[in-house]
Each structure stands twice: as C-alpha cells, then as structure tokens.
Amino acid sequence: MLQSTLPPHEKRAAFRAALASGKLLRLPGAFNPLSAQLIQEKGFEGVYVSGAVLSADLGLPDIGLTTLTEVSQRAGQIARVTDLPTLVDADTGFGEPMNVARTVQLMEDAGVAGIHIEDQVNPKRCGHLDGKEVVDESTALKRIAAAAAGRRDANFLIMARTDIRGVAGGEQGLRDAVDRAKALVDAGADAIFPEAMATLEEFAAIRAAVDVPVLANMTEFGKSELFTVEQLASVGVNLVIFPVSLLRLAMGAAERGLDALAAEGSLQSQVPSMQTRARLYELVDYSGYSEFDAGIFTFDLTNNRQA
C-alpha cells in the first residue's frame, strides 16, 4: 500500500546480486506506476523506464527534449510502487560531465536502481533510427567517469550505452562497438548496453569483449530481430528490456476503442477486452487502503460538539 515495502538501497543490492547470479533478467518498460505494479505481479525481474516512452507520454519525439527534472520525477513515481529494481534511460546524462554527476544523484534520490548513459551527440535520436552521430571517445568516457564519481551508493548501477554500431555499419561498426564497450568499462561502467545489434553473433561479440553485464534491447520495429529470452541467454546476455512494448499495446487498444466509439456510438463491443473495475481495484490494493482507513478513523464525533 502507498509504496514499495523495500528501501532503495535494498533494491539496488538485490539488483546487483541478481546480475551476478547468471540468470537473464527481464525488464519490461513501464509507462506509468500502475503498469510497473502489473510487471511485478506477473513475475518479471525488473522494471525499465524508457526515454522514448516518457517523451511520447508528453507528446514529444524522442530527441532529447525531456529534462532531468521530468525524467527523475517520473522515474521516482514508478520506482516508488514496486519492490523490483528500476533501470532508467538517462539519455546523454542531461548535460556536461558535472551535469551527469548531478543526474546520478537525483536518480539515487528518486529511488531507482540504476541508469544508462549513452554516447550520442545532442540532439539525440532513437537508437534504431538512421543518421545517428556519436561523440568522440574522450567525451563518452568523461560522461561515464563523471557518473561514477557522482555516485554515493556503491550499488547504484551505472550502465554505458553505445550507439556506435549503427554509425559505420557492417563489420567496422561492430569492431567500433567492441572497442567502445571496452573503453567504457575501463572508464567505470558497471554494465554495457550495445544498441542496435543486428544478430545474436554481435551480442556474443560484445559479451566476449567485456567482463560486465550486457543488456539487449528488444524493441519492436527496430534494427534488431526480436530474439527470445532463451536465445539471448544462450549468448550470455544478462538483461533484456522491452522498452516501448506496453505503451504500444495500450495505445493500440486505445485507438481501436476510439474507432469503435466513433463508429458504433458506444463502447459495448469493447467491454470484453477492457480491464474490469474489480481487476483494477485488485491491482492498486483498494481493499488494503479501505482497511487502513477503517483502522485509523474509528473515533465518534457525536458527543464532541461544543456549545
């Protein structure tokens, strides 16, 4: 009720332990706190907060328009309601190295378990679009070093995302990604997010190059094939995110519902596919709040009126 039963430092320690277990962790993307509660209830190992989803939720494209305040507040709202660790997309760190250090501390204060910081130039774009540009290696490494220096909780995960694979393309792009991943780990990255890998063999190449956890992004309509959890585990991937999937499912259902309303004049035909009132109340623990309220407000005002 109200919030997670676990303090943030315990979630972070549990996240680190889970990453060290050898089991692949599944982190669906939450588009709001309620969806994070559903992710936990369905038995997943973590929650992901996507920059693309936060941008879309504000009616904006994913080109770096969101601010640190907007992202940290929303991430905190999501992390608050779940016992699962929450991993957050922090784009390019929201500024220069000193800003990156502040980003880490605000995300720690928000209660999340970790963030990833990428090596794109600003304005950034979705990692699965063409025409991306990345910063030089020195700038990329300074971002990660600043993040590590700003960290106060040693278990707060600093993940480095590199988009360099899609810049040169082909075998050269993969070689560049391997080299950049190694350098990012040397700069202090606790994990690596190689964006827009094309094949399982490319994930395997990154896995062989570094000795920290590796994340796979299984976003629909992107550069990567939608590999199964089993396929990714077979090449040593440690985490997999499904960043925009729940938002796409929800918006698809919303659009179909609005089309039905416009065409039929009511939503009667859509009721069977809706979440019921009872199911919603179950998910938000309506009964728990009622019991809490009844246990607190037990006094009687009948004889407490003053003349």
Secondary structure, DSSP 8 states (H G I E B T S, - for coil): --S-SS-HHHHHHHHHHHHHTS--EEEEB-SSHHHHHHHHHTT-S-EEE-HHHHHHHTT--SSS-S-HHHHHHHHHHHHHT-SS-EEEE-TT-SSSHHHHHHHHHHHHHHT-SEEEEE-B-SS---TTSSS--B--HHHHHHHHHHHHHH--STTSEEEEEE-THHHH-HHHHHHHHHHHHHHHHHTT-SEEEETT--SHHHHHHHHHH-SS-BEEE--TTSSS----HHHHHHTT--EEEE-SHHHHHHHHHHHHHHHHHHHHSSSGGGGGGS--HHHHHHHTTHHHHHHHHHHH-----TT----
